[in-house]
Amino acid sequence: MPARALAPEAARAAAAAVTDPELPVLTIAELGILRAVRVSPDGVVEVDVTPTYAGCPALEAIEADVKAALRVAGATDVRVRRVLAPAWTTDWITEPGRDKLAAAGIAPPSPTGHGPTAGHSGTAGSGPVDLTLAVRCPRCGSTATRELSRFGPTACTALRSCASCREPFEHVKAL
Amino acid sequence: MSAGAVVDPPVAVYATRLGDDTLILAQRLGGWITNAPQLEEDVALANLGLDLLGQARMLLTYAGEREGLGRDEDDLAYSRDERGFCNVTLVERADADFGEAMARLLVFSVYQLLLYDRLSASTDPTLAAIAAKAVKEVAYHRDHATQWVLRLGDGTPESHRRMQAGVDCVWPHVDELFETDDLERALVAEGVAVDRPGLRAEWESYVRDVLTRATLTVPEPAAAPVTGGRAGVHTEAMGYLLAELQHLVRSHPGATW
């Protein structure tokens, strides 16, 4: 029996500070995949996370990191639940998260209109893929960039290059 | 295991059908890693395969839960024999070349996008959530296949020839995508499943447009359509595919890392 249940705010803060293994400049809260943190009266901490992509291989690592972070914060029993609805879109990335991506040389995604406030899930695929008309180079700010490959080193990024500063960069593609 | 099909709740069978389609196509796409025409394409097909594998894991996990026999995603993927798999034959084909791989991806992703779009409104909350998650990913798959079919079809004489050959090879498998049966008709009536035959007109419209723009000939309807996958009757390619997919787990039962 735990001596005392972890305060909900402390549990939330510990989970929110876990970073994404593939985009380590972002916390899972900034990425928008941390959905809820609950502490039951008997001290069990339950954390809801949602995958970015259905096959995201980082989710198991994230779950392990969340459990470890909460144990360090004083929780003894931690359960991580995967939730699917509402489906994550790149609109769930917070404004500070977008700024951090850009500062790390990764172009943030364009808005999709299917975010946490849009109150909409599904049917996004009925139209064509949302095109990104102008992606700004995160290094020099030029919009003279082009897509090298829509599929980058992780499921959520594409590869682009900048015609102005000649640098290649990653772009979190709108989903 | 074959007796299981009789007692399975229909929704478990349905989820298994959808899950097997994605699992087997993920395996085929994985086979292109290091073999694609360019490095970026290796990465792209790996990413598409990973999306499909993620969908397969969710669908087969759910199938196992609803089946109620204590089987999880791994049991379903690694412990069933060929006759226990109910994927369509289209996804199990061994690609003769990259053109055929892209023809198959176009045919399948156009169908899957329509399916998931409808399924995201299913009365089954789990199927709806999986479909709503996956539909945006599949939009990228369809776009990727479309770009390649246009580029190869309207490319050099050799790329055009091979792209056309690819389309011709996968065409006899198209009818099976839109087949239905009593089990699915009952689920459609409950709002759980998607009416597959009802997807065909929109599918035809998109695929015909792409093939035409790619200067390719839309094949005539197949005289002898290949079918049977849903009932576990597969083509010769399936046994070899499963041997690769399952041999490690079967050789070392219960092994972990």
Interface residues (C-beta under 8 A of the other chain):
Chain A: P51 Y53 A54 G55 C56 P57 L84 A85 P86 A87 W88 T89 H114 S121 G122 T123 A124 G125 S126 P128 V129 L148 S149 R150 F151 G152 P153 A155 L159 K173 L175
Chain B: E40 V43 A44 A46 N47 L48 L50 D51 L52 L53 G54 Q55 R57 M58 L113 Y116 D117 S120 A121 P125 T126 A128 A129 I130 A131 A132 K133 A134 V135 K136 E137 V138 A139 Y140 R142 D143 H144
